[in-house]
Amino acid sequence: MGFRYWLHVVLDLLFPSTCAACRMPVSGSLCLCAGCMADVRYLHSPLCVRCGALFAAGNGGDHICGACLRRPPPFVLARAVVLYAPPVSTLLQRLKYGGDRTVLSTLTHLAVPFDLTPFASCDLIIPVPLHRKRLRERGLNQSLLLAHGFFSQDAQVIRPDILVRTRDTAPQTRLGGKERRKNLRSAFAVTRRADICGRSVCLVDDVLTTGATVIECAGALMRAGAGEIKVLTMARAVESMIVGPAGKETGRG
């Protein structure tokens, strides 16, 4: 046991590691305590093969949900890593509204088990943009940071310069499904059409709630000539996305 080992022992004693969510002490290099880690819920089948909406248990295997049948979204696939609930929601809120970049390593760690294979064929990775006013206020775009966390080996194809937010829209958090769609109508534009013509895109955002944001972004990309669009988010607000038996939805806005 050399100098480095004892240095780490001393540092752990003087500055014990704490859980990234609840601040309770944790051992070694763990990001979350055992209690918070137990609360992380990864999303898995059965779910909609198109939008990734969760089906209630016992509702069969993966299949397309009623909402996607009635109104197919402009993306071919949407997936989220985990459920939007504590501790993940706590970490994302600290990143998004508090500018706390220290949570990024934990979020990236939580995404390690997630299968990124469906997105391997994408030519470009485009984060959902913030309006320049909101970007100045926050000092970061959480979607861009998450894109780098998800695709750390593919930084050269992460393109935050292609899709822009043309209007400083009202915050979505207090709006319902219809209000969200109206609020975001024509709020995004493509600045480099030649760069996306015929190319497949992975659109990255932090949370998928009603889907209004990624639908508007995907629509703008498709109108500008992009090929297929896939959506990847860190989390999904499951309360608006669970589909009950026989395809009856419980409130997907």
C-alpha positions as CSV (number, residue, x, y, z in Angstrom):
1,M,0.0,0.0,0.0
2,G,1.6,3.2,-1.3
3,F,1.3,6.9,-0.8
4,R,-1.8,7.2,-3.0
5,Y,-3.7,4.7,-1.0
6,W,-3.0,6.5,2.3
7,L,-3.7,9.8,0.7
8,H,-7.2,8.6,-0.3
9,V,-7.8,7.2,3.2
10,V,-6.9,10.5,4.8
11,L,-9.0,12.5,2.4
12,D,-12.0,10.2,3.0
13,L,-11.6,10.8,6.7
14,L,-11.3,14.6,6.4
15,F,-13.8,15.0,3.5
16,P,-16.2,12.1,3.4
17,S,-18.0,11.5,0.2
18,T,-21.7,12.3,0.2
19,C,-24.7,11.2,-1.8
20,A,-25.3,13.5,-4.8
21,A,-29.0,13.6,-4.0
22,C,-29.6,13.5,-0.3
23,R,-26.0,14.5,1.0
24,M,-25.8,11.5,3.2
25,P,-22.3,9.9,3.6
26,V,-21.4,7.3,1.0
27,S,-18.4,5.0,0.8
28,G,-15.7,5.0,-1.8
29,S,-16.6,6.4,-5.2
30,L,-20.3,5.8,-5.0
31,C,-22.4,8.6,-6.4
32,L,-25.7,7.8,-4.6
33,C,-26.3,6.2,-1.2
34,A,-28.0,2.8,-1.1
35,G,-31.4,4.4,-0.2
36,C,-31.4,6.8,-3.2
37,M,-30.0,4.2,-5.6
38,A,-32.9,1.9,-4.6
39,D,-35.3,4.6,-5.7
40,V,-33.9,4.9,-9.2
41,R,-36.4,3.2,-11.6
42,Y,-35.1,2.2,-15.0
43,L,-37.7,2.1,-17.7
44,H,-38.3,-1.3,-19.4
45,S,-40.9,-3.3,-21.2
46,P,-43.7,-3.4,-21.7
47,L,-43.7,0.0,-23.5
48,C,-44.7,1.6,-26.8
49,V,-42.3,0.8,-29.5
50,R,-42.7,4.3,-31.0
51,C,-42.8,6.8,-28.2
52,G,-41.6,4.7,-25.3
53,A,-44.7,5.2,-23.1
54,L,-45.0,2.7,-20.3
55,F,-47.8,0.2,-20.3
56,A,-49.4,-1.1,-17.2
57,A,-48.1,-4.4,-16.0
58,G,-49.8,-7.4,-17.6
59,N,-50.7,-5.4,-20.7
60,G,-48.7,-7.6,-23.0
61,G,-45.4,-7.1,-24.6
62,D,-44.0,-4.0,-26.4
63,H,-46.4,-2.6,-29.0
64,I,-47.5,0.7,-30.4
65,C,-49.8,2.8,-28.1
66,G,-53.1,4.3,-29.1
67,A,-51.8,7.8,-29.1
68,C,-49.1,7.0,-31.7
69,L,-51.6,5.1,-33.8
70,R,-54.0,8.1,-33.8
71,R,-51.4,10.8,-34.3
72,P,-47.9,9.4,-35.3
73,P,-45.2,11.6,-33.9
74,P,-42.5,13.0,-36.3
75,F,-39.9,10.7,-34.7
76,V,-39.5,7.0,-35.2
77,L,-38.5,6.2,-31.6
78,A,-38.3,7.9,-28.2
79,R,-36.6,6.4,-25.2
80,A,-35.8,7.6,-21.6
81,V,-33.2,6.1,-19.2
82,V,-35.1,6.4,-16.0
83,L,-38.3,7.6,-14.4
84,Y,-38.5,11.3,-13.5
85,A,-38.8,11.0,-9.7
86,P,-36.4,11.5,-6.8
87,P,-33.5,11.2,-6.7
88,V,-33.1,11.7,-10.5
89,S,-35.6,14.6,-10.6
90,T,-33.7,16.3,-7.8
91,L,-30.4,16.0,-9.7
92,L,-31.9,17.3,-12.9
93,Q,-33.5,20.3,-11.2
94,R,-30.2,21.2,-9.6
95,L,-28.5,21.0,-13.0
96,K,-31.3,22.8,-14.9
97,Y,-32.2,25.6,-12.4
98,G,-29.3,25.7,-10.1
99,G,-26.4,25.4,-12.6
100,D,-25.0,22.6,-10.5
101,R,-22.7,20.7,-12.9
102,T,-21.4,18.4,-10.1
103,V,-24.5,16.2,-10.6
104,L,-23.5,15.4,-14.2
105,S,-21.1,12.6,-13.2
106,T,-23.9,10.9,-11.3
107,L,-26.4,11.2,-14.1
108,T,-23.9,9.9,-16.6
109,H,-23.1,7.0,-14.2
110,L,-26.8,6.2,-14.0
111,A,-27.0,6.1,-17.8
112,V,-24.2,3.5,-18.1
113,P,-26.6,0.4,-18.0
114,F,-28.8,2.0,-20.7
115,D,-28.6,0.4,-24.1
116,L,-27.7,3.1,-26.6
117,T,-27.6,0.6,-29.5
118,P,-30.8,2.0,-31.2
119,F,-29.0,5.4,-31.5
120,A,-25.7,4.1,-32.9
121,S,-26.9,4.6,-36.5
122,C,-27.7,8.3,-36.0
123,D,-25.5,10.6,-38.0
124,L,-26.0,13.7,-35.8
125,I,-26.7,14.3,-32.1
126,I,-28.7,17.5,-31.6
127,P,-29.5,18.8,-28.1
128,V,-32.9,20.6,-27.6
129,P,-31.8,24.3,-27.6
130,L,-32.6,27.0,-25.1
131,H,-33.4,30.6,-26.2
132,R,-30.4,32.8,-25.8
133,K,-32.0,34.8,-23.0
134,R,-32.7,31.6,-21.0
135,L,-29.2,30.4,-21.8
136,R,-27.7,33.6,-20.4
137,E,-29.8,33.3,-17.2
138,R,-28.9,29.6,-16.5
139,G,-25.3,29.6,-17.8
140,L,-25.8,26.2,-19.4
141,N,-27.9,24.0,-21.6
142,Q,-28.6,20.9,-19.7
143,S,-29.5,19.0,-22.9
144,L,-26.2,19.7,-24.4
145,L,-24.3,18.6,-21.3
146,L,-26.4,15.4,-21.2
147,A,-25.6,14.7,-24.9
148,H,-21.9,14.8,-24.1
149,G,-22.5,12.5,-21.1
150,F,-24.5,10.0,-23.2
151,F,-22.1,10.1,-26.2
152,S,-18.7,11.0,-24.7
153,Q,-17.0,9.1,-27.6
154,D,-18.9,10.9,-30.3
155,A,-18.4,14.5,-29.5
156,Q,-17.6,15.3,-33.1
157,V,-21.2,14.6,-34.2
158,I,-22.9,16.6,-31.3
159,R,-24.2,19.7,-33.1
160,P,-25.8,22.4,-30.9
161,D,-25.5,24.9,-33.8
162,I,-28.1,23.3,-36.1
163,L,-31.4,23.8,-34.2
164,V,-32.2,27.1,-32.5
165,R,-35.0,28.4,-30.3
166,T,-36.4,31.4,-32.0
167,R,-38.8,32.5,-29.3
168,D,-38.4,32.9,-25.5
169,T,-41.5,30.8,-24.7
170,A,-43.2,30.6,-21.3
171,P,-42.0,27.9,-19.0
172,Q,-43.7,24.6,-19.7
173,T,-44.0,23.3,-16.2
174,R,-47.3,24.9,-15.4
175,L,-49.0,24.2,-18.7
176,G,-51.2,21.3,-19.8
177,G,-50.7,19.3,-23.0
178,K,-52.6,21.6,-25.3
179,E,-51.1,24.7,-23.8
180,R,-47.7,23.2,-24.1
181,R,-48.1,22.5,-27.8
182,K,-49.5,26.0,-28.5
183,N,-46.7,27.6,-26.5
184,L,-44.0,25.9,-28.6
185,R,-45.6,26.3,-32.0
186,S,-43.0,27.6,-34.5
187,A,-40.5,28.1,-31.6
188,F,-37.7,26.2,-33.3
189,A,-35.8,26.6,-36.5
190,V,-33.0,25.0,-38.4
191,T,-30.0,27.2,-39.3
192,R,-27.9,24.7,-41.3
193,R,-30.2,22.8,-43.6
194,A,-27.4,21.5,-45.8
195,D,-25.9,19.8,-42.7
196,I,-29.0,17.7,-42.0
197,C,-30.4,16.9,-45.4
198,G,-31.2,13.2,-45.5
199,R,-29.3,12.5,-42.3
200,S,-30.6,10.7,-39.2
201,V,-30.7,12.6,-36.0
202,C,-30.7,11.7,-32.3
203,L,-32.5,14.5,-30.5
204,V,-31.4,14.8,-26.8
205,D,-33.4,16.4,-23.9
206,D,-33.5,16.1,-20.2
207,V,-37.1,15.2,-19.5
208,L,-40.0,14.0,-21.7
209,T,-43.3,14.9,-20.2
210,T,-46.1,15.4,-22.8
211,G,-43.6,15.2,-25.7
212,A,-44.6,18.7,-26.9
213,T,-41.0,19.9,-27.0
214,V,-39.4,17.0,-28.9
215,I,-42.4,16.8,-31.3
216,E,-41.9,20.5,-32.2
217,C,-38.1,20.0,-32.6
218,A,-38.4,16.9,-34.6
219,G,-41.0,18.5,-36.8
220,A,-38.7,21.5,-37.6
221,L,-35.9,19.1,-38.4
222,M,-38.0,17.0,-40.7
223,R,-39.4,20.1,-42.5
224,A,-35.7,21.1,-43.1
225,G,-35.0,17.8,-44.8
226,A,-33.6,15.5,-42.0
227,G,-34.0,11.8,-42.3
228,E,-35.4,9.8,-39.4
229,I,-35.4,11.3,-35.9
230,K,-34.9,9.4,-32.7
231,V,-35.3,10.9,-29.2
232,L,-33.3,10.2,-26.1
233,T,-34.0,11.8,-22.7
234,M,-32.5,11.2,-19.3
235,A,-35.9,10.8,-17.7
236,R,-39.6,10.5,-18.4
237,A,-42.5,12.0,-16.4
238,V,-44.4,8.7,-16.0
239,E,-47.6,10.2,-14.6
240,S,-48.6,11.5,-18.0
241,M,-47.3,8.6,-20.0
242,I,-48.5,5.3,-18.4
243,V,-51.0,3.6,-20.6
244,G,-53.6,1.3,-18.9
245,P,-55.1,-2.0,-20.1
246,A,-56.5,-2.3,-23.6
247,G,-54.6,0.8,-24.7
248,K,-56.7,3.1,-22.5
249,E,-54.5,6.1,-21.6
250,T,-54.3,7.6,-18.1
251,G,-53.6,11.1,-19.2
252,R,-51.0,11.4,-21.9
253,G,-51.1,15.1,-22.9
